[in-house]
Amino acid sequence: MKHANGHHIHHVKHNGTSSSASKHSKSKWTWDDSIPVPRLSYHTSAVIVFVLAVGCFINSYNGDFVFDDSEAVLTNDDLKPSTPVVDLFKHDFWGNKLDSKTSHKSYRPLTVLTFRWSHSLGGGANPTAFHIPNILLHGAVCVAMLTMFSLIVAGCHFDGDGNFEFGAPKTSLLCAILFAVHPIHTESVAGVVGRADLLCALLFVLSFISYVKSCVAGTDYTRTNMLYRPETFSVPYFIISMVICALSVLCKEQGITVIESIPLWRRSLIVRQCFLVIAGLTILITRWRVMGSAPPTFQVFDNPHSFVNGTLLRTLNYNYLYSLNFWLLLNPWWLCFDWSMGSIPVISSVSDLRILAVLAFWSGLISAIYFSLSHTEHINRTMTMALALLIVPFLPGTNLFFRVGFVIAERVLYLSTAGFCIWVVLGIQILSKSSEFSQICKYGFYFLLFTFVIRSVQRSHEWKDEMSLFTSGAKVCPLNAKVHYNIAKIHADRGKAEAAIDRYRHAISLNPTYDQAMNNLGNLLKDRGQEVEAERLLAKAVEIRPEFAAAWMNLGIVQAALKKHKAAEKSYYTALTHRRKYPDCYYNLGNLYLDLQQNELAIFAWRNATLQKPTHDKAWSNMIILYDSLDLLDKAEAAGKEAIKYIPQDPSIYFNLANVMGKADRHRESEQYFLKAIKLHGKIVPAKVYTNLGVLYHRWGKREEAEKAYRKALQIEPNNQNTLANLQMLQQKYGQ
């Protein structure tokens, strides 16, 4: 690419510029005038943009899987080689069936396919193998943006050989740099699930560039009139543009907005507009049919502003959210991983002072529209395109077409930032024309870049682990119950029960209907022996959400501990009604029947658990132990050997099977199973394994082996009375 400045379409002929160019020379708008950056070649600019884009977020390369990453990667079976690739096109982004009631209808199979590649290349769920592609993708998007900014700002230019020239190099570079370092991109780059936004944006830009080529390919331009519309256009490039658009939609739904944006790049023939409409409708209808011809359903706490009663108040709430999104572009210091659950209280009255923010937002937007319309054709077109890039990609998240599952999502602003950057650079260009503001703009812009870079580095560091991410969220959105809920989960996982209980209680105080927090708090209290309060919390959780299967099961566990057996049985069956495939619930139901000495029902429940989840080791073990206690040794042996087929590396199965073989006086087989269990336990072998092995040798008449096994058990548990008694009997028997 070579440098170029000027109009929308300009073909440079070998014999010089055309006469029509001179007619417009007086009104020529040169964007690069007064821009405070050096004039560089395209390749040099691309390198600078790529390095800055990667450098701002490189410290997230070794981060963990955080927030939504766990559901998208760690628990998503679509990433595993055992799942057929075709299933990716039948499931949503999270691995659920699209026709499931719990599906969010986010259909992004190409993004999931790239996750699958990362999973394969990284040898499993290796975070680095997921983070590095995200960082490089952001760099690629920024380089592609450099070309798009040039086309938007300076139009389409060719040299004598028909190659694109780099128009308005200073302005394009400034826009691309600002886009590359903007902190609002942190969630998209540092969060693994943000790859959907990165892929969508890259294909969005490529579709735009292909459309531009379809408008100019094969045409010999002999004049530069911006109103000039060629009578023909390149069908191959148009088809390529639409195919890329469709691929973008398969990465994220926002990709469809490129079709709404590109007509604004230049006035087109009706035929071309019709083709765009047909392509757009085809993609939209296909996408709608894939999601079951119905929008996803969300709960109030996901997006409380969309549940406000009254059209006026709901409209005010929506517009207030729009103003906050724009504020995040202006001042990306106030960033949070989640904006739901009270982060932004709803506007419930027309006297709310926050309506002033709505007025300020619309005053600014209307002023921007007026500014673009009151200037020359070139400025008008460029500013209109900037507004389109700012607004159109954001439209799917506005709640105008259907309810969305978030209040504010920073990654939704990834593409909109491009339009914002053009407007900022326009302001710099206008102010820099004045000698008194020239230096202020120059150093002000450098300070802005420095601030954005620092903030991006800092924010990407916060995205490296969940505790840093969640604690930063608690500072920005202290009223967000989900933030405190997530901090509580981390404390619970780390064994800090007191801290977890405090956070869960705080989350419930912020959102008294937070059923998931009640469920988790109930579990913690149950483990601490506080069953009465646990039962109260879990009963309230299922009252709030009657279909909450996990809470019903946990309520059953607590009721069983309180000896409320009938109530526990009812809770378990209610859980199974709402979730038929629930092996853990069948396992706990079996335990209840065991306590009631209803052995056949217990076996039946555990068998269902293993049928639904063949690797359910506890259900298999309980089955083997119960058969053993009932002296049904053949059934115990059969269950144990069947379990080994599914979980051949589980030492508990071999241990229980060894006990069965020992009871049947099949000593050699029992010994082999005990030794296999010891081998699988590795360095940490439970004392009971050696104790029972000693009992086997004791009965088998192998005194030395029995004594050796007993002493190994006592090394692990020196005060185990059962083992001490067995060793004493062994010594008495052999006169020691």
C-alpha positions in Angstrom: 0.0 0.0 0.0 1.0 3.6 -0.7 0.0 6.8 0.9 -3.1 8.6 -0.3 -5.4 11.4 0.8 -8.6 12.6 -0.8 -12.0 11.5 -1.9 -14.1 8.4 -1.7 -13.0 6.7 -4.9 -9.8 7.6 -6.7 -8.1 5.8 -9.5 -4.7 7.1 -10.3 -4.0 6.8 -14.1 -0.5 6.6 -15.5 -0.9 9.9 -17.4 -1.8 11.9 -14.2 -4.9 13.0 -12.5 -8.1 13.7 -14.3 -9.6 17.2 -14.9 -12.5 16.5 -12.6 -10.0 16.3 -9.7 -9.0 19.9 -10.2 -12.6 21.0 -10.0 -12.9 19.7 -6.5 -9.4 20.7 -5.2 -10.7 23.8 -3.4 -13.1 21.8 -1.3 -10.8 18.9 -0.8 -10.8 17.7 2.8 -7.4 16.4 3.9 -7.8 14.4 7.1 -4.1 14.2 8.0 -3.7 18.0 8.4 -2.6 18.8 12.0 -2.8 15.1 13.1 0.0 14.8 15.8 1.6 11.5 14.6 4.2 10.9 12.0 3.3 9.8 8.4 4.2 6.1 8.1 3.8 3.4 5.5 1.1 0.9 5.9 3.4 -2.0 6.9 5.1 0.1 9.6 1.8 1.3 10.9 0.5 -2.3 11.0 3.5 -3.5 13.0 3.0 -0.6 15.5 -0.7 -1.3 15.9 -0.1 -5.1 16.3 2.6 -4.6 18.9 0.5 -2.2 20.9 -2.5 -4.4 20.7 -0.6 -7.5 21.9 1.5 -5.6 24.4 -1.5 -4.2 26.3 -3.0 -7.6 27.0 0.1 -10.0 26.9 0.2 -10.4 30.6 -3.1 -12.4 30.5 -1.4 -15.2 28.5 -0.9 -17.3 31.6 -4.1 -16.5 33.3 -6.6 -19.0 34.6 -10.1 -19.8 33.3 -12.3 -17.3 35.0 -16.0 -16.6 35.3 -17.9 -17.8 32.2 -14.8 -19.6 30.9 -15.4 -22.5 33.2 -18.8 -23.3 31.6 -17.6 -22.6 28.1 -14.4 -24.7 28.4 -14.1 -26.9 31.5 -17.7 -28.3 31.5 -18.3 -28.2 27.8 -18.2 -31.7 26.3 -18.2 -30.3 22.8 -14.5 -29.6 23.2 -13.7 -33.2 23.8 -12.5 -35.5 20.9 -15.2 -38.0 21.9 -17.9 -35.6 20.8 -18.6 -35.6 17.1 -17.9 -32.3 15.4 -21.4 -32.3 13.9 -22.8 -31.9 17.4 -21.2 -28.4 17.7 -23.8 -27.3 15.1 -26.6 -28.8 17.2 -25.6 -27.2 20.5 -25.4 -23.7 21.9 -22.2 -21.9 22.9 -22.2 -23.7 26.3 -22.7 -27.2 25.0 -26.4 -27.4 25.7 -29.0 -28.6 23.2 -30.6 -25.7 21.4 -34.1 -27.0 22.1 -33.4 -27.2 25.8 -35.4 -24.9 28.1 -32.2 -23.8 29.8 -30.4 -22.9 26.5 -29.6 -19.2 26.0 -29.8 -19.8 22.2 -26.3 -18.4 21.7 -25.4 -20.3 18.5 -21.6 -19.9 17.9 -20.3 -23.2 16.5 -17.2 -21.8 14.8 -16.1 -20.2 18.0 -16.6 -23.5 19.8 -14.6 -25.2 17.0 -11.6 -22.9 17.7 -12.0 -23.8 21.4 -11.8 -27.4 20.4 -8.6 -26.8 18.5 -7.1 -25.0 21.5 -8.1 -27.9 23.7 -6.4 -30.3 21.3 -3.2 -28.3 20.8 -2.9 -27.6 24.6 -3.3 -31.3 25.5 -6.6 -30.6 27.3 -7.9 -27.6 29.2 -4.7 -25.7 29.3 -5.5 -22.0 29.9 -2.4 -20.7 28.0 -3.5 -22.5 24.8 -6.8 -20.6 25.0 -5.4 -17.2 26.0 -2.6 -16.8 23.5 -4.9 -17.2 20.4 -7.2 -14.5 21.9 -4.3 -12.0 22.3 -3.1 -12.7 18.7 -6.6 -12.4 17.4 -7.0 -9.0 18.9 -3.7 -7.9 17.2 -5.1 -9.3 13.9 -8.4 -7.4 14.3 -6.5 -4.1 15.0 -4.4 -4.5 11.8 -7.6 -5.2 9.8 -9.1 -2.2 11.4 -6.2 -0.1 10.1 -7.4 -0.9 6.5 -11.0 -0.3 7.4 -10.3 3.1 8.9 -8.4 4.1 5.8 -11.4 3.1 3.6 -13.8 4.9 5.8 -11.8 8.1 6.3 -10.1 8.5 2.9 -12.1 6.4 0.6 -10.9 3.7 -1.8 -7.6 4.5 -3.7 -5.7 2.6 -6.3 -2.3 3.0 -7.8 -1.6 2.5 -11.5 -1.4 -1.3 -11.0 -4.8 -1.4 -9.4 -3.5 -2.0 -5.9 -5.1 -0.4 -2.8 -3.3 2.7 -1.5 -3.1 3.5 2.2 -5.4 6.6 2.5 -5.1 9.1 5.3 -2.2 7.3 7.0 -2.0 9.5 10.0 -5.7 9.5 10.8 -6.0 5.8 10.2 -3.0 5.0 12.4 -4.4 7.2 15.2 -7.8 5.5 15.0 -6.2 2.0 15.0 -3.9 2.8 17.9 -6.7 4.1 20.0 -8.8 1.0 19.2 -5.9 -1.3 20.0 -5.2 0.0 23.5 -8.7 0.8 24.6 -9.3 -0.9 28.1 -12.9 -1.8 27.2 -11.5 -4.7 25.2 -10.0 -6.4 28.2 -13.0 -8.7 28.8 -12.9 -9.8 25.1 -9.2 -10.4 25.1 -8.4 -11.7 28.6 -11.6 -13.7 28.9 -11.6 -16.9 26.9 -15.3 -16.6 26.0 -14.4 -13.2 24.4 -13.0 -15.1 21.5 -16.5 -15.0 20.0 -16.3 -11.2 19.9 -12.8 -11.2 18.4 -13.6 -13.7 15.6 -16.9 -11.9 14.9 -15.0 -8.5 14.7 -12.3 -9.9 12.4 -14.8 -11.4 10.0 -16.9 -8.2 10.2 -14.0 -6.1 9.0 -13.1 -8.6 6.3 -16.7 -8.7 5.1 -16.6 -4.9 5.0 -13.4 -4.8 3.0 -14.7 -7.4 0.6 -17.8 -5.4 0.0 -15.7 -2.3 -0.8 -13.8 -4.4 -3.3 -17.1 -5.5 -4.8 -18.0 -1.9 -5.4 -14.8 -0.9 -7.1 -13.3 -4.1 -8.6 -12.9 -4.0 -12.4 -14.0 -0.4 -12.8 -11.8 2.2 -14.5 -12.3 5.4 -12.5 -11.6 8.6 -14.5 -13.1 11.0 -12.0 -13.3 11.5 -8.2 -16.9 12.7 -7.8 -18.0 11.1 -4.6 -21.6 10.9 -5.8 -20.4 8.8 -8.8 -22.0 5.3 -8.6 -20.6 2.7 -11.0 -23.3 0.8 -12.9 -21.7 -2.6 -12.3 -20.1 -4.3 -9.3 -18.1 -7.4 -8.7 -20.5 -10.3 -7.9 -17.7 -12.7 -6.7 -16.5 -10.1 -4.1 -20.1 -9.4 -3.1 -20.7 -13.2 -2.5 -17.4 -13.4 -0.6 -18.5 -10.5 1.6 -21.8 -12.2 2.4 -20.2 -15.6 3.0 -17.8 -14.0 5.5 -20.7 -12.2 7.1 -22.5 -15.6 7.5 -19.3 -17.0 9.1 -19.2 -14.0 11.4 -22.7 -14.8 12.6 -21.6 -18.4 13.3 -19.0 -16.9 15.6 -21.4 -14.4 17.3 -24.8 -13.0 16.5 -23.4 -9.4 16.2 -21.9 -10.4 12.8 -25.2 -9.8 11.0 -24.8 -6.0 11.7 -22.2 -5.7 9.0 -25.0 -5.9 6.4 -26.7 -2.9 8.2 -23.4 -0.9 8.2 -21.9 -1.3 4.8 -24.6 0.4 2.7 -23.7 3.6 4.5 -20.2 3.5 3.2 -21.4 4.8 -0.1 -24.7 5.3 -2.0 -25.4 2.1 -3.9 -27.6 0.9 -6.8 -31.0 -0.4 -5.9 -30.0 -3.8 -7.3 -27.0 -4.0 -4.8 -29.3 -2.9 -1.9 -31.7 -5.6 -2.8 -29.0 -8.2 -2.8 -27.9 -7.0 0.6 -31.5 -7.2 1.9 -31.9 -10.7 0.5 -28.6 -11.9 2.0 -29.4 -10.3 5.4 -32.9 -11.8 5.6 -31.6 -15.3 4.6 -29.0 -15.2 7.4 -31.5 -13.8 9.9 -34.2 -16.4 9.1 -31.7 -19.2 9.2 -30.4 -18.0 12.6 -34.0 -17.7 13.9 -34.9 -21.2 12.8 -31.8 -22.6 14.4 -32.7 -21.1 17.8 -36.2 -22.7 17.6 -38.0 -19.6 16.3 -38.2 -18.3 19.8 -36.0 -15.9 21.8 -34.3 -17.2 25.0 -35.9 -16.7 28.4 -34.1 -14.9 31.2 -34.8 -14.2 34.9 -35.4 -10.8 36.4 -32.0 -10.7 38.1 -30.3 -11.2 34.7 -31.7 -8.0 33.3 -34.0 -6.2 35.8 -34.4 -3.1 33.6 -36.2 -5.1 30.9 -38.8 -6.2 33.5 -39.8 -2.7 34.6 -43.5 -2.1 34.3 -44.7 0.8 32.1 -43.4 1.7 28.6 -42.1 5.1 29.7 -40.1 3.9 32.7 -38.7 0.9 30.7 -37.7 3.2 27.9 -35.9 5.6 30.4 -34.1 2.6 31.9 -32.9 1.4 28.5 -31.7 4.8 27.5 -29.9 5.2 30.8 -28.1 2.0 30.1 -27.1 3.3 26.6 -25.6 6.4 28.3 -23.6 4.2 30.7 -22.3 2.2 27.8 -21.1 5.3 26.1 -19.6 6.5 29.4 -17.6 3.3 29.6 -16.1 4.2 26.2 -15.2 7.7 27.4 -14.0 6.7 30.8 -13.1 2.9 30.9 -11.9 3.0 34.5 -15.2 1.8 35.9 -15.1 -1.8 34.6 -16.8 -4.9 36.1 -17.0 -8.5 34.9 -20.8 -8.6 35.6 -23.4 -5.8 35.8 -26.5 -7.7 36.9 -28.3 -8.1 40.2 -28.5 -4.5 41.5 -25.3 -3.2 40.0 -27.3 -0.4 38.4 -30.6 0.2 40.3 -33.6 0.6 38.0 -35.1 4.0 37.4 -38.6 3.7 39.0 -39.7 7.4 38.8 -39.5 10.2 36.3 -38.1 12.4 39.1 -34.9 10.2 39.2 -31.9 12.6 38.7 -30.2 10.0 36.5 -32.6 11.0 33.7 -30.2 13.9 33.3 -27.6 11.4 32.0 -30.1 10.3 29.4 -30.7 13.9 28.3 -27.0 14.5 28.1 -26.5 11.4 26.0 -29.1 12.2 23.5 -28.1 15.8 23.3 -24.6 14.7 22.4 -25.8 12.1 19.9 -28.1 14.6 18.2 -25.3 17.2 18.1 -23.0 14.6 16.5 -25.6 13.9 13.8 -26.2 17.6 13.2 -22.4 18.1 12.9 -22.0 15.4 10.3 -25.0 16.6 8.2 -23.9 20.2 8.2 -20.5 19.7 6.6 -19.2 18.6 3.2 -20.1 15.4 1.5 -16.9 13.8 2.6 -17.2 14.7 6.2 -20.9 13.8 6.2 -20.1 10.3 4.8 -17.3 9.6 7.2 -19.1 10.8 10.3 -22.2 8.9 9.3 -20.1 5.7 8.9 -18.5 6.4 12.3 -22.0 6.7 13.9 -23.0 3.5 12.1 -20.0 1.6 13.6 -20.8 3.1 17.0 -24.5 2.3 17.0 -25.3 -0.6 14.6 -23.1 -3.4 16.2 -24.5 -2.4 19.5 -28.2 -2.8 18.4 -28.5 -6.6 19.3 -27.7 -5.6 22.9 -30.2 -2.8 23.2 -33.3 -4.9 24.2 -35.2 -3.3 21.3 -35.7 -6.5 19.4 -35.7 -9.0 22.2 -34.7 -9.2 25.9 -31.0 -9.8 26.4 -29.5 -11.7 29.3 -27.3 -8.9 30.7 -27.5 -5.3 31.9 -24.2 -4.1 30.5 -21.7 -6.4 28.7 -18.3 -4.7 28.0 -17.4 -7.2 25.3 -20.6 -6.1 23.3 -18.8 -2.8 22.8 -15.8 -4.3 21.1 -16.9 -3.3 17.6 -18.6 -0.1 18.6 -15.3 1.2 19.8 -14.2 1.6 16.2 -16.8 4.3 15.6 -16.0 6.0 18.9 -12.3 6.1 17.8 -13.1 7.9 14.6 -15.1 10.6 16.4 -12.2 11.1 18.9 -9.7 11.5 16.1 -12.0 13.9 14.3 -12.1 16.0 17.5 -8.3 16.0 17.7 -8.0 17.0 14.0 -10.4 19.9 14.3 -8.8 21.2 17.5 -5.3 20.7 16.2 -6.0 23.2 13.3 -5.9 26.0 15.9 -2.4 26.9 16.9 -3.3 27.5 20.5 -4.8 24.0 20.9 -2.3 22.1 18.7 0.3 21.3 21.4 -2.5 20.6 23.9 -4.1 18.1 21.6 -0.7 16.5 20.8 0.3 15.9 24.4 -3.3 15.3 25.5 -3.5 12.5 23.0 -0.2 11.0 24.2 -1.4 11.2 27.8 -4.7 9.5 26.8 -2.8 6.7 25.1 -0.5 6.3 28.1 -3.5 6.2 30.4 -5.3 3.6 28.3 -2.2 1.4 28.0 -1.7 1.4 31.8 -5.4 0.7 32.4 -5.4 -2.1 29.9 -2.4 -3.7 31.4 -3.8 -3.3 34.9 -7.2 -4.6 33.9 -5.9 -7.6 32.0 -3.9 -8.5 35.2 -7.2 -8.5 37.2 -8.6 -11.0 34.7 -5.8 -13.5 35.4 -7.5 -15.2 38.3 -11.0 -15.2 39.7 -10.3 -13.8 43.1 -8.7 -10.7 41.6 -11.5 -10.3 39.1 -14.3 -10.7 41.7 -12.7 -8.5 44.3 -12.2 -5.7 41.7 -15.9 -6.2 40.8 -16.9 -5.7 44.4 -15.2 -2.3 44.4 -16.9 -1.1 41.3 -20.3 -2.8 41.8 -20.7 -3.3 45.6 -24.5 -3.7 45.2 -24.1 -6.7 42.8 -25.1 -9.8 44.7 -23.5 -12.1 42.1 -20.1 -10.5 42.8 -20.3 -11.5 46.5 -21.7 -14.9 45.5 -18.7 -15.6 43.3 -16.3 -14.5 46.0 -18.1 -16.8 48.5 -17.7 -19.8 46.1 -14.0 -19.2 45.9 -13.7 -19.0 49.8 -15.7 -22.3 50.0 -13.5 -24.0 47.5 -10.5 -23.0 49.5 -11.9 -24.3 52.7 -12.6 -20.9 54.2 -16.1 -21.7 55.4 -16.5 -18.7 57.7 -15.6 -16.2 55.0 -17.8 -18.0 52.5 -20.8 -17.9 54.8 -20.4 -14.2 55.4 -20.3 -13.5 51.7 -23.3 -15.7 51.0 -25.3 -13.9 53.7 -24.3 -10.5 52.3 -25.3 -11.6 48.8 -28.7 -12.8 50.1 -29.1 -9.4 52.0 -28.6 -7.6 48.7 -30.9 -9.9 46.8 -33.4 -11.7 49.1 -34.6 -13.9 46.3 -31.1 -15.2 45.4 -31.9 -18.9 45.3 -28.5 -20.1 44.2 -26.8 -18.3 47.2 -29.4 -19.9 49.5 -28.6 -23.3 48.1 -24.9 -23.0 48.5 -25.2 -21.4 52.0 -27.5 -24.2 53.0 -24.9 -26.8 51.9 -22.2 -25.1 54.0 -24.4 -24.9 57.1 -25.4 -28.6 56.6 -21.7 -29.6 56.6 -21.3 -27.6 59.9 -24.2 -29.4 61.5 -26.6 -26.5 61.3 -29.3 -28.5 59.6 -32.3 -26.5 60.9 -31.1 -23.2 59.3 -30.0 -25.1 56.2 -33.5 -26.6 55.8 -35.1 -23.2 56.1 -32.8 -21.7 53.4 -33.2 -24.6 51.0 -37.0 -24.6 51.5 -37.1 -20.9 50.6 -34.9 -21.5 47.6 -37.3 -24.1 46.1 -40.2 -21.8 47.0 -38.6 -19.0 45.0 -37.7 -21.3 42.1 -39.9 -24.5 42.2 -37.9 -26.1 39.3 -34.6 -25.8 41.1 -33.6 -29.5 41.1 -30.3 -29.1 42.9 -31.9 -27.3 45.8 -34.6 -30.0 46.1 -31.9 -32.7 46.3 -30.0 -30.7 48.9 -33.2 -30.2 50.9 -33.7 -33.9 50.8 -30.2 -34.5 52.2 -30.8 -32.1 55.1 -34.2 -33.6 55.8 -32.7 -37.1 55.8 -30.1 -35.9 58.3 -33.0 -34.5 60.5 -34.7 -37.9 60.2 -37.6 -36.4 58.2 -37.6 -39.4 56.0 -40.9 -38.9 54.2 -40.2 -35.3 53.5 -36.7 -36.2 52.2 -38.1 -38.9 49.9 -40.6 -36.3 48.5 -37.8 -33.8 48.0 -35.7 -36.3 46.1 -38.5 -37.3 43.8 -39.4 -33.7 43.2 -35.8 -33.1 42.1 -36.0 -36.0 39.8 -39.2 -34.7 38.3 -37.4 -31.5 37.3 -34.2 -33.2 36.2 -34.7 -36.8 35.1 -31.1 -37.4 34.5 -29.7 -36.8 38.0 -27.4 -39.6 39.1 -26.4 -37.8 42.3 -30.0 -37.5 43.4 -30.5 -41.2 42.8 -27.4 -41.9 44.8 -28.7 -39.9 47.8 -32.2 -41.5 47.4 -30.5 -44.9 47.7 -28.7 -43.7 50.9 -32.1 -42.7 52.3 -33.6 -46.2 51.6 -30.5 -47.7 53.1 -31.2 -45.8 56.4 -34.8 -47.1 56.2 -33.5 -50.6 55.6 -35.4 -50.8 52.3 -32.5 -52.6 50.7 -34.1 -53.4 47.3 -35.2 -49.8 46.8 -31.7 -48.7 47.7 -30.1 -51.1 45.2 -32.6 -49.9 42.6 -31.8 -46.2 43.2 -28.0 -46.8 43.0 -28.4 -48.9 39.9 -30.2 -45.9 38.3 -27.4 -43.7 39.3 -24.8 -46.0 37.6 -27.0 -46.3 34.5 -27.1 -42.5 34.1 -23.5 -42.1 35.1 -21.5 -45.3 34.8 -18.5 -43.6 36.5 -20.4 -42.9 39.7 -17.9 -44.6 42.0 -19.9 -44.0 45.3 -23.0 -45.6 43.9 -21.0 -48.6 42.7 -19.2 -48.9 46.1 -22.5 -48.7 48.1 -24.0 -51.4 45.9 -21.0 -53.7 46.4 -21.0 -53.1 50.2 -24.7 -53.7 50.6 -24.6 -56.9 48.6 -21.7 -58.0 50.7 -23.5 -57.2 54.0 -26.5 -59.2 52.7 -24.1 -62.1 51.9 -25.1 -61.8 48.2 -21.5 -62.3 47.3 -22.1 -63.3 43.7 -24.1 -60.1 43.1 -21.4 -58.1 44.9 -18.7 -59.6 42.7 -20.7 -59.0 39.5 -21.3 -55.4 40.5 -17.7 -54.9 41.3 -16.4 -56.3 38.0 -19.0 -54.3 36.1 -17.8 -51.2 37.8 -14.2 -51.9 36.9 -15.1 -51.7 33.2 -16.2 -48.1 33.6 -13.8 -46.9 36.3 -10.7 -49.1 36.1 -8.5 -46.6 38.0 -10.8 -46.3 41.0 -9.1 -47.9 44.1 -12.3 -48.0 46.2 -13.9 -50.5 43.8 -10.8 -52.8 44.0 -10.8 -52.4 47.8 -14.5 -53.4 48.1 -14.1 -56.2 45.7 -11.1 -57.5 47.6 -13.3 -57.6 50.8 -15.9 -59.6 48.9 -13.3 -62.1 47.6 -11.8 -62.5 51.1 -15.3 -63.2 52.6 -15.7 -65.9 50.0 -12.4 -67.4 51.0 -10.9 -66.6 47.5 -7.7 -65.4 49.1 -5.5 -65.1 46.1 -8.0 -63.0 44.2 -8.6 -60.9 47.2 -4.9 -60.3 47.6 -4.6 -59.2 44.0 -7.4 -56.7 44.4 -6.0 -55.3 47.6 -2.5 -54.9 46.0 -4.2 -53.2 43.0 -6.0 -50.8 45.3 -2.7 -49.9 47.1 -1.0 -49.3 43.8 -3.8 -47.0 42.6 -3.8 -45.0 45.8 -0.2 -44.2 45.2 1.7 -42.5 48.1 -1.4 -41.9 50.2 -3.0 -45.2 51.1 -5.8 -45.3 53.7 -5.0 -47.3 56.8 -8.1 -49.4 56.4 -6.7 -50.9 53.2 -3.6 -52.3 55.0 -5.8 -53.3 57.9 -8.1 -55.4 55.8 -5.2 -56.8 53.8 -3.7 -57.9 57.2 -7.0 -59.5 58.1 -6.9 -61.5 54.8 -3.4 -62.7 55.5 -4.4 -63.4 59.1 -7.2 -65.7 58.0 -5.0 -67.1 55.2 -2.4 -68.2 57.7 0.3 -65.9 56.4 1.6 -64.6 59.7 4.6 -62.5 58.4 2.6 -60.8 55.7 -0.3 -60.2 58.1 2.0 -58.6 60.7 3.7 -56.5 58.0 0.3 -55.2 56.7 -0.9 -54.4 60.3 2.2 -52.4 61.1 1.9 -50.4 57.8 -1.6 -49.5 58.8 -0.4 -48.4 62.3 2.3 -46.2 60.7 -0.6 -44.4 59.0 -2.9 -44.4 62.0 -0.9 -45.3 65.2 -4.0 -45.2 67.5 -6.3 -47.3 65.4 -7.8 -49.7 68.0 -9.1 -52.2 65.5 -5.7 -52.7 63.9 -4.0 -52.8 67.3 -6.4 -55.5 68.5 -5.9 -57.5 65.3 -2.1 -57.4 65.7 -2.3 -58.4 69.3 -4.5 -61.4 68.4 -2.0 -62.4 65.7 0.9 -62.3 68.1 -1.0 -64.3 70.7 -2.0 -66.9 68.1 1.7 -67.4 67.2 3.0 -67.1 70.7 4.8 -63.8 70.3 
